[in-house]
């Protein structure tokens, strides 16, 4: 196991009827900006409940943050904060709203071009506004980590940044707030969480016994409850478990001391930026092909994954590896999520422009061994057609 430091300061407030506890977490004198996406937070009662919890406080609201939060929209929030002299941010929504709020928090007092926060992946962030979240869509784990992904609409670029300064101070997780989510969003959340675990787990053995078993437990739990979560939208137990699993999938705990991959995410981000495919759906396209192309580098972990997660013990090593990848594809497909580019009418002509974007963003040495070159990425995309 590698040396590591683990730090996660986010307080989790979990369970039904927990939104009123916002009043205990935000200073009474704070000037609060509430950020959200579309009208669903209003319709499902979350925003009204937030307003009630903060009744009597100084608050302003900023809506319209997109499913892939854009730099252009978020800079309008930055201008509002500066004009109104606001000093605390509250994200109400899913990972996109939370990601966007993290960028706003870092950009408000940033000296220089705020887009450079993304191009340096957060290395130049020295401070950020305090923020909290009320989670309504389990998927990204953004409610308990220090990472964010932002799209620049004008250039069709999607980049990530991370900084310890943008950890949420707290996150309220009420599973009942997910009851009204569309099936598509819930399915996306299951796949997003699954691939988050895989990017940290399916690399090479590093003697992290607890991390491996923890990751396998999360994968097995998602396989078990994923289809049920779609079919029983108001089953509190299922939604509660799903919400917590999605948080655990990317709060840092399963990755400590372990090699990590993230090449599937890097390629997926380019697909989303160019074709507006839901983030989780790009991951479902890329991951199986990535595993097939890199099966030798990942052989030991693929065999472990086949045995411990899919209970595959018969046949040759290559047969077990292929069977595990097929099971993974079938799991995604069972949730209504395609695993081929052709499902989105994307053909071979798309590959070279995507490779060009990876090269532009210096994504030329990806993966746990830094050996996912543009040529490897090209082969992955070709296999994904």
C-alpha positions as CSV (number, residue, x, y, z in Angstrom):
1,X,0.0,0.0,0.0
2,X,1.2,3.5,-0.9
3,X,1.8,6.2,1.7
4,X,-1.2,8.5,2.0
5,X,-2.8,11.4,3.9
6,X,-6.5,11.3,4.2
7,X,-8.5,14.5,4.9
8,X,-12.3,14.9,4.6
9,X,-13.9,17.7,6.7
10,X,-17.4,17.4,5.3
11,X,-20.1,16.9,7.9
12,X,-22.9,14.5,6.6
13,X,-26.4,15.1,7.9
14,X,-28.3,12.0,6.7
15,X,-31.9,11.0,6.9
16,X,-35.5,12.0,6.5
17,X,-36.6,15.5,7.6
18,X,-33.0,16.7,8.0
19,X,-33.3,19.9,5.9
20,X,-34.4,22.0,8.9
21,X,-31.0,21.4,10.4
22,X,-29.6,23.8,7.8
23,X,-30.3,26.6,10.4
24,X,-27.7,25.0,12.7
25,X,-25.0,24.7,10.1
26,X,-25.1,28.2,8.5
27,X,-24.0,31.2,10.6
28,X,-27.0,33.4,11.5
29,X,-25.3,36.5,10.1
30,X,-24.3,34.9,6.8
31,X,-25.4,36.4,3.5
32,X,-26.4,33.3,1.6
33,X,-26.7,32.5,-2.1
34,X,-28.8,29.5,-2.8
35,X,-27.8,27.9,-6.1
36,X,-29.9,25.3,-8.0
37,X,-30.7,23.9,-11.4
38,X,-34.1,23.8,-13.0
39,X,-37.6,23.8,-11.7
40,X,-37.6,20.3,-10.2
41,X,-36.1,21.6,-6.8
42,X,-39.1,23.9,-6.6
43,X,-41.7,21.3,-7.7
44,X,-40.5,18.5,-5.4
45,X,-40.6,20.8,-2.4
46,X,-36.9,20.9,-1.6
47,X,-36.4,24.6,-2.3
48,X,-39.5,25.6,-0.3
49,X,-38.2,23.5,2.6
50,X,-34.7,25.2,2.3
51,X,-36.4,28.6,2.3
52,X,-38.3,27.7,5.4
53,X,-35.2,26.5,7.2
54,X,-33.5,29.8,6.5
55,X,-36.4,32.0,7.2
56,X,-35.3,35.4,8.5
57,X,-31.8,35.0,7.1
58,X,-30.4,37.2,4.3
59,X,-30.7,35.0,1.2
60,X,-30.5,35.4,-2.6
61,X,-31.2,32.7,-5.2
62,X,-29.5,31.8,-8.4
63,X,-31.1,29.1,-10.7
64,X,-30.5,27.7,-14.1
65,X,-27.3,25.7,-13.5
66,X,-27.1,23.2,-16.3
67,X,-26.8,19.4,-16.2
68,X,-23.2,20.0,-17.4
69,X,-22.6,23.3,-15.5
70,X,-21.2,25.9,-17.8
71,X,-18.5,28.5,-17.1
72,X,-20.7,31.1,-18.7
73,X,-23.6,30.6,-16.4
74,X,-21.5,30.3,-13.3
75,X,-19.7,33.5,-13.9
76,X,-23.1,35.2,-13.7
77,X,-23.4,33.8,-10.2
78,X,-19.9,35.2,-9.4
79,X,-21.0,38.6,-10.5
80,X,-24.1,38.4,-8.3
81,X,-22.1,37.5,-5.3
82,X,-19.7,40.4,-5.8
83,X,-22.5,42.8,-6.3
84,X,-24.6,41.7,-3.3
85,X,-21.5,41.0,-1.1
86,X,-22.7,37.5,-0.3
87,X,-20.5,35.3,1.8
88,X,-21.9,31.7,2.0
89,X,-23.0,29.4,-0.8
90,X,-25.7,26.7,-0.5
91,X,-26.0,24.2,-3.4
92,X,-29.4,22.6,-3.7
93,X,-29.4,19.8,-6.3
94,X,-27.3,17.0,-7.7
95,X,-23.6,16.8,-8.6
96,X,-23.9,19.4,-11.4
97,X,-25.2,22.1,-9.1
98,X,-22.6,21.2,-6.4
99,X,-19.8,21.1,-8.9
100,X,-20.8,24.5,-10.2
101,X,-21.0,25.9,-6.7
102,X,-17.5,24.7,-6.0
103,X,-16.2,26.6,-9.0
104,X,-18.1,29.7,-8.0
105,X,-16.7,29.5,-4.5
106,X,-13.1,29.4,-5.9
107,X,-13.7,32.0,-8.6
108,X,-15.2,34.9,-6.6
109,X,-12.0,36.2,-5.1
110,X,-9.6,34.6,-7.6
111,X,-7.0,36.8,-9.0
112,X,-6.6,36.3,-12.7
113,X,-8.6,34.5,-15.4
114,X,-11.0,32.2,-13.5
115,X,-10.9,29.7,-16.4
116,X,-7.3,29.0,-15.4
117,X,-8.7,27.2,-12.3
118,X,-9.8,24.5,-14.8
119,X,-6.7,24.5,-17.0
120,X,-4.4,24.1,-14.0
121,X,-6.8,21.6,-12.5
122,X,-7.1,23.7,-9.3
123,X,-3.4,24.0,-8.6
124,X,-3.7,27.8,-8.4
125,X,-6.7,27.9,-6.0
126,X,-5.5,29.5,-2.7
127,X,-8.9,30.1,-1.1
128,X,-12.7,29.7,-1.6
129,X,-16.0,30.8,-0.1
130,X,-17.6,28.5,2.4
131,X,-20.3,26.2,1.0
132,X,-22.8,23.6,2.0
133,X,-25.1,21.3,0.0
134,X,-28.5,19.8,0.0
135,X,-28.3,16.7,-2.2
136,X,-31.2,15.7,-4.4
137,X,-29.6,13.4,-6.9
138,X,-27.1,10.6,-5.8
139,X,-24.5,10.1,-8.4
140,X,-21.2,12.1,-8.4
141,X,-20.2,12.0,-4.7
142,X,-19.5,15.8,-5.1
143,X,-21.3,16.3,-1.8
144,X,-18.4,14.9,0.1
145,X,-15.3,15.6,-2.0
146,X,-13.2,18.4,-3.3
147,X,-13.6,17.9,-7.0
148,X,-15.6,19.6,-9.7
149,X,-16.1,19.3,-13.5
150,X,-17.1,22.4,-15.5
151,X,-17.9,22.9,-19.2
152,X,-17.0,26.0,-21.3
153,X,-19.8,26.2,-23.8
154,X,-18.1,28.6,-26.2
155,X,-15.2,26.2,-26.8
156,X,-16.9,22.9,-26.0
157,X,-14.3,22.0,-23.4
158,X,-15.1,20.0,-20.2
159,X,-12.3,20.1,-17.5
160,X,-12.0,19.1,-13.9
161,X,-10.3,20.7,-10.9
162,X,-9.8,19.8,-7.3
163,X,-8.8,21.8,-4.2
164,X,-9.1,21.1,-0.5
165,X,-10.6,24.7,-0.3
166,X,-13.8,23.5,-1.9
167,X,-14.8,20.7,0.3
168,X,-18.4,21.4,1.4
169,X,-18.6,22.4,5.1
170,X,-21.7,20.1,5.4
171,X,-24.1,18.1,3.2
172,X,-27.7,17.3,3.9
173,X,-28.7,13.9,2.5
174,X,-32.5,13.3,2.7
175,X,-33.4,10.2,0.7
176,X,-37.0,11.3,0.3
177,X,-35.8,14.2,-1.8
178,X,-35.0,11.6,-4.5
179,X,-38.4,10.1,-4.8
180,X,-39.5,12.2,-7.7
181,X,-36.4,11.9,-9.8
182,X,-36.8,10.7,-13.4
183,X,-35.8,7.0,-14.0
184,X,-33.1,8.2,-16.5
185,X,-31.4,10.3,-13.8
186,X,-31.5,7.5,-11.2
187,X,-30.0,5.0,-13.7
188,X,-27.3,7.5,-14.6
189,X,-26.6,7.8,-10.9
190,X,-26.2,4.1,-10.4
191,X,-23.7,3.8,-13.3
192,X,-21.8,6.9,-12.3
193,X,-21.3,5.5,-8.8
194,X,-20.3,2.1,-10.2
195,X,-17.6,3.6,-12.5
196,X,-16.3,5.8,-9.7
197,X,-15.6,2.7,-7.7
198,X,-14.1,0.9,-10.7
199,X,-11.7,3.8,-11.5
200,X,-10.2,3.4,-8.0
201,X,-10.4,-0.3,-7.7
202,X,-9.7,-1.9,-11.1
203,X,-6.0,-1.1,-11.5
204,X,-3.4,-3.4,-10.2
205,X,-2.9,-5.2,-6.8
206,X,-1.5,-2.8,-4.1
207,X,-2.1,-4.8,-1.0
208,X,-5.0,-2.6,0.2
209,X,-7.1,-5.3,1.7
210,X,-9.7,-3.0,3.3
211,X,-9.9,-0.7,0.3
212,X,-10.4,-3.7,-2.1
213,X,-13.1,-5.3,0.1
214,X,-14.8,-2.0,0.6
215,X,-14.8,-1.3,-3.1
216,X,-16.2,-4.7,-3.9
217,X,-18.9,-4.3,-1.3
218,X,-20.0,-1.1,-2.9
219,X,-20.0,-2.7,-6.4
220,X,-22.0,-5.7,-5.1
221,X,-24.5,-3.4,-3.4
222,X,-25.0,-1.4,-6.6
223,X,-25.6,-4.6,-8.6
224,X,-28.0,-5.8,-6.0
225,X,-30.1,-2.7,-5.6
226,X,-29.6,-0.9,-8.9
227,X,-32.6,-2.4,-10.8
228,X,-34.8,-2.2,-7.6
229,X,-34.0,1.5,-7.1
230,X,-35.5,2.1,-10.6
231,X,-38.6,0.1,-10.0
232,X,-39.4,1.2,-6.5
233,X,-38.9,5.0,-6.4
234,X,-40.5,5.5,-3.0
235,X,-38.7,2.7,-1.2
236,X,-36.9,4.5,1.6
237,X,-34.5,1.8,2.4
238,X,-33.4,1.4,-1.3
239,X,-33.0,5.1,-1.8
240,X,-31.2,5.6,1.5
241,X,-28.7,2.9,0.7
242,X,-28.2,4.2,-2.9
243,X,-27.6,7.7,-1.6
244,X,-25.0,6.6,0.9
245,X,-23.3,4.3,-1.6
246,X,-23.0,7.1,-4.2
247,X,-21.3,9.3,-1.5
248,X,-18.9,6.6,-0.4
249,X,-18.0,5.8,-4.0
250,X,-16.1,9.1,-4.3
251,X,-15.4,10.6,-0.9
252,X,-11.8,9.4,-0.9
253,X,-11.9,6.5,1.5
254,X,-11.6,3.6,-1.0
255,X,-8.8,5.3,-3.0
256,X,-6.4,6.0,-0.1
257,X,-3.0,4.3,-0.6
258,X,-4.2,2.8,-3.9
259,X,-3.4,3.5,-7.6
260,X,-6.2,5.1,-9.5
261,X,-7.1,5.1,-13.2
262,X,-9.6,7.9,-14.4
263,X,-8.9,7.3,-18.1
264,X,-12.5,6.3,-18.7
265,X,-13.6,9.6,-17.2
266,X,-11.1,11.7,-19.3
267,X,-12.4,10.2,-22.5
268,X,-16.0,10.4,-21.3
269,X,-15.7,14.1,-20.6
270,X,-14.7,14.7,-24.2
271,X,-17.7,12.8,-25.4
272,X,-20.0,14.9,-23.2
273,X,-18.4,18.2,-24.3
274,X,-18.8,17.4,-28.0
275,X,-22.0,15.5,-28.1
276,X,-23.9,16.4,-24.9
277,X,-24.3,12.8,-23.9
278,X,-25.1,12.3,-20.2
279,X,-21.8,11.9,-18.2
280,X,-22.7,8.5,-16.8
281,X,-23.7,7.3,-20.3
282,X,-20.3,8.1,-21.7
283,X,-18.7,6.1,-18.9
284,X,-20.9,3.1,-19.8
285,X,-19.7,3.4,-23.4
286,X,-16.0,3.7,-22.6
287,X,-15.4,1.5,-19.6
288,X,-16.0,-2.0,-21.2
289,X,-13.7,-1.2,-24.1
290,X,-11.1,0.3,-21.8
291,X,-11.0,-2.9,-19.8
292,X,-10.7,-5.0,-23.0
293,X,-8.0,-3.0,-24.5
294,X,-6.0,-2.9,-21.2
295,X,-6.7,-6.4,-20.0
296,X,-3.0,-7.3,-19.7
297,X,-2.1,-4.3,-17.6
298,X,-5.2,-5.0,-15.4
299,X,-5.2,-8.8,-15.6
300,X,-4.7,-9.5,-11.9
301,X,-7.4,-7.1,-10.8
302,X,-9.8,-8.2,-13.6
303,X,-9.5,-11.8,-12.3
304,X,-10.1,-10.6,-8.8
305,X,-13.1,-8.6,-10.0
306,X,-14.5,-11.6,-11.9
307,X,-14.2,-13.9,-8.9
308,X,-15.3,-11.6,-6.0
309,X,-17.9,-9.4,-7.7
310,X,-19.3,-11.7,-10.4
311,X,-18.5,-15.1,-8.8
312,X,-16.8,-16.3,-11.9
313,X,-14.5,-19.2,-11.2
314,X,-14.8,-21.6,-14.2
315,X,-12.8,-21.4,-17.5
316,X,-9.5,-20.0,-18.5
317,X,-8.3,-16.6,-17.2
318,X,-9.1,-14.9,-20.5
319,X,-12.6,-16.4,-20.5
320,X,-13.3,-15.3,-16.9
321,X,-12.0,-11.8,-17.7
322,X,-14.2,-11.5,-20.8
323,X,-17.2,-12.9,-18.9
324,X,-16.7,-10.2,-16.2
325,X,-16.6,-7.5,-18.8
326,X,-19.8,-8.9,-20.5
327,X,-21.5,-9.0,-17.1
328,X,-20.6,-5.3,-16.6
329,X,-22.1,-4.4,-19.9
330,X,-25.2,-6.4,-19.2
331,X,-25.6,-4.6,-15.9
332,X,-25.4,-1.2,-17.6
333,X,-27.8,-2.3,-20.3
334,X,-30.3,-3.7,-17.7
335,X,-30.6,-0.1,-16.4
336,X,-31.5,1.1,-19.9
337,X,-28.0,2.6,-20.5
338,X,-26.4,1.7,-23.9
339,X,-22.8,0.7,-24.1
340,X,-22.0,1.6,-27.7
341,X,-21.4,4.9,-29.5
342,X,-23.7,3.7,-32.3
343,X,-26.6,4.0,-29.9
344,X,-26.1,7.8,-30.2
345,X,-25.5,7.8,-33.9
346,X,-21.8,8.4,-33.5
347,X,-19.5,6.7,-36.0
348,X,-15.8,6.4,-36.8
349,X,-15.6,9.9,-38.1
350,X,-15.9,11.2,-34.6
351,X,-12.8,9.5,-33.3
352,X,-10.0,11.8,-34.6
353,X,-11.6,15.0,-33.4
354,X,-12.0,13.4,-29.9
355,X,-8.4,12.3,-29.9
356,X,-7.5,15.9,-30.9
357,X,-9.3,17.2,-27.9
358,X,-7.5,14.8,-25.6
359,X,-4.2,16.0,-27.0
360,X,-5.2,19.6,-26.6
361,X,-6.0,19.0,-22.9
362,X,-2.7,17.1,-22.3
363,X,-4.6,13.9,-21.8
364,X,-1.8,11.9,-23.4
365,X,-0.5,9.8,-20.5
366,X,-3.7,8.6,-18.7
367,X,-4.3,5.7,-16.4
368,X,-2.6,4.1,-13.4
369,X,0.6,3.5,-15.4
370,X,0.3,6.7,-17.4
371,X,0.4,4.4,-20.5
372,X,-3.0,5.4,-22.0
373,X,-1.6,7.3,-25.0
374,X,-3.7,8.9,-27.7
375,X,-3.2,5.7,-29.7
376,X,-4.6,3.6,-26.8
377,X,-7.5,6.0,-26.5
378,X,-8.1,5.7,-30.2
379,X,-8.3,1.9,-29.9
380,X,-10.7,2.2,-27.0
381,X,-13.0,4.5,-29.0
382,X,-12.8,2.2,-32.1
383,X,-13.8,-0.7,-30.0
384,X,-16.7,1.3,-28.5
385,X,-18.4,1.9,-31.9
